[in-house]
Amino acid sequence: MAKKIVKKRKLKVVNFLIVLLVLIGLFFGVYLLIQIPVRNIIVKNTNYLNDDYILEKAELKDYPSFILVNSRKIENTLEKDKYINSAHVKKRIGFIVVVEVDENRPLFYNTNNSKYVLGNEKEYKEDDISHNFSVPRLLNYVPDKKYKKFVEGMHNIKVDILSKISDIEYKPNDYDKDRFLLYMDDGNVVYLTLTKFKMINHYNDVLKQLEHHKGILYLDNGNHFQIKE
């Protein structure tokens, strides 16, 4: 007579409960992980745009879930802004987000059309952001043939030097039609030509040699300084 085999159903139930508990644990683990917000946001390489502006554009101001932060989406959003050339977003251990920005920096304010000129040569009317830009004003008209080279020259001026220039005037004479006059915040004035615009980047070094005198710095024809009476 054949023996009757009894299946142990209880073992299957135990295995099912173990699997169910593991799945529930994983679910709650993932849920809790998603709830962890960004702990710190670091914004790099900005000179004209403040951190709040970047965070608002990137939708990071409310410190969202770290896991759900989409780096590529943020980069695309920032790069659509007229004041930003490119952006790179990185997520680091410790729930840190780093936003590196390459600004489309402002070069000067053109009083002839009341617009700010940016590094990409595009011009924009003043807004809440550009209102706080510390850039020089172009006081008069520059001929079209000279204007493009002038913008290129302005782009080559370092940020810290650019902030020390208050006004710029196109000032040609009989000898040089590429001549400009720069009015500095400290009371000095500087003559430059389009081919020598980069020389203004050495302005801080020149100041050390002037022994606090005020006057006219000629960088258009030779390098000499005329002290004001």
CORLINZI-V773589 format. One record per pair of residues at least 24 apart in sequence whose C-alpha atoms are under 10 Angstrom apart, sorted by the first residue. I is the first residue (numbers start at 1). J is the second residue. Records with the same first field share a line. If there is no record, write none. Layout:
# CORLINZI-V773589
I = J ; J
This chain:
# CORLINZI-V773589
30 = 67
33 = 65 ; 66 ; 67
34 = 64 ; 65 ; 66 ; 67 ; 68
35 = 64 ; 65 ; 66 ; 67 ; 68
36 = 63 ; 64 ; 65 ; 66 ; 67 ; 68 ; 95
37 = 62 ; 63 ; 64 ; 65 ; 66 ; 67 ; 68 ; 69 ; 95 ; 96
38 = 62 ; 63 ; 64 ; 65 ; 66 ; 67 ; 68 ; 69 ; 91 ; 94 ; 95 ; 96 ; 97
39 = 63 ; 64 ; 65 ; 66 ; 94 ; 95 ; 96 ; 97
40 = 66 ; 92 ; 94 ; 95 ; 96 ; 97 ; 98
41 = 91 ; 95 ; 96 ; 97 ; 98 ; 99
42 = 89 ; 90 ; 96 ; 97 ; 98 ; 99 ; 100
43 = 89 ; 97 ; 98 ; 99 ; 100 ; 101
44 = 87 ; 88 ; 98 ; 99 ; 100 ; 101 ; 102
45 = 99 ; 100 ; 101 ; 102 ; 103
46 = 84 ; 100 ; 101 ; 102 ; 103 ; 105
47 = 101 ; 102 ; 103 ; 105 ; 133 ; 159 ; 160
48 = 83 ; 103 ; 104 ; 105 ; 106 ; 129 ; 130 ; 132 ; 133 ; 134 ; 135 ; 159
49 = 83 ; 84 ; 101 ; 103 ; 105 ; 129 ; 130 ; 132 ; 133
50 = 129
51 = 99
53 = 129
54 = 78 ; 81 ; 84 ; 99 ; 101
55 = 99
57 = 81
58 = 89 ; 99
60 = 97
63 = 97
65 = 95
66 = 91 ; 92 ; 94 ; 95 ; 96 ; 97
67 = 91 ; 95
69 = 97
71 = 97 ; 98 ; 99
74 = 99
75 = 99 ; 100 ; 101
79 = 103 ; 104
82 = 118 ; 120 ; 122 ; 124
83 = 118 ; 119 ; 120 ; 129 ; 130
85 = 119 ; 120
105 = 133 ; 135 ; 155 ; 159
106 = 130 ; 133 ; 134 ; 135 ; 136 ; 154 ; 155 ; 159 ; 162
107 = 133 ; 134 ; 135 ; 136 ; 137 ; 151 ; 152 ; 153 ; 154 ; 155 ; 156 ; 157 ; 159 ; 162 ; 163
108 = 133 ; 134 ; 135 ; 136 ; 137 ; 138 ; 151 ; 154 ; 155 ; 162 ; 163 ; 165 ; 166 ; 167 ; 168
109 = 133 ; 134 ; 135 ; 136 ; 137 ; 138 ; 139 ; 167 ; 168
110 = 136 ; 137 ; 138 ; 139 ; 140 ; 141 ; 168
111 = 137 ; 138 ; 139 ; 140 ; 141
112 = 137 ; 138 ; 139 ; 140 ; 141 ; 142
113 = 141
114 = 138
117 = 151 ; 154
118 = 151 ; 154 ; 155
119 = 151 ; 152 ; 154 ; 155 ; 156
120 = 151 ; 152 ; 155
121 = 148 ; 151 ; 152 ; 155
133 = 163
134 = 159 ; 162 ; 163 ; 164 ; 165 ; 166
135 = 159 ; 161 ; 162 ; 163 ; 164 ; 165 ; 166 ; 167
136 = 162 ; 163 ; 164 ; 165 ; 166 ; 167 ; 168 ; 182 ; 183 ; 184 ; 185
137 = 165 ; 166 ; 167 ; 168 ; 169 ; 182 ; 183
138 = 166 ; 167 ; 168 ; 169 ; 170 ; 182
139 = 167 ; 168 ; 169 ; 170
140 = 168 ; 169 ; 170 ; 171
141 = 169 ; 170
142 = 169 ; 170 ; 171 ; 172 ; 178 ; 180
143 = 170 ; 178
146 = 170 ; 177 ; 178 ; 194
147 = 178 ; 194
149 = 178 ; 194 ; 195 ; 197
150 = 178 ; 180 ; 193 ; 194 ; 195 ; 197
151 = 194
152 = 194 ; 197
153 = 193 ; 194 ; 195 ; 196 ; 197 ; 198
154 = 194 ; 197 ; 198
155 = 197 ; 198
156 = 197 ; 198 ; 199 ; 200 ; 201
157 = 197 ; 198 ; 199 ; 200 ; 201 ; 202
158 = 198 ; 200 ; 201 ; 202
159 = 201
160 = 201 ; 204
161 = 200 ; 201 ; 202 ; 203 ; 204
162 = 200 ; 201
164 = 203 ; 204
165 = 189 ; 190 ; 200
176 = 220 ; 221
178 = 220
179 = 219 ; 220 ; 221
180 = 220
181 = 216 ; 217 ; 218 ; 220
182 = 216 ; 217
183 = 216
186 = 212 ; 214
187 = 213 ; 214 ; 215 ; 216
188 = 213 ; 214 ; 215 ; 216 ; 217 ; 225 ; 227 ; 228
189 = 214 ; 215 ; 216 ; 217 ; 218 ; 225 ; 226
190 = 215 ; 216 ; 217 ; 218 ; 219 ; 220 ; 225
191 = 216 ; 217 ; 218 ; 219 ; 220 ; 221 ; 223
192 = 217 ; 218 ; 219 ; 220 ; 221
193 = 218 ; 219 ; 220 ; 221
194 = 220
195 = 220
196 = 220 ; 221
199 = 223
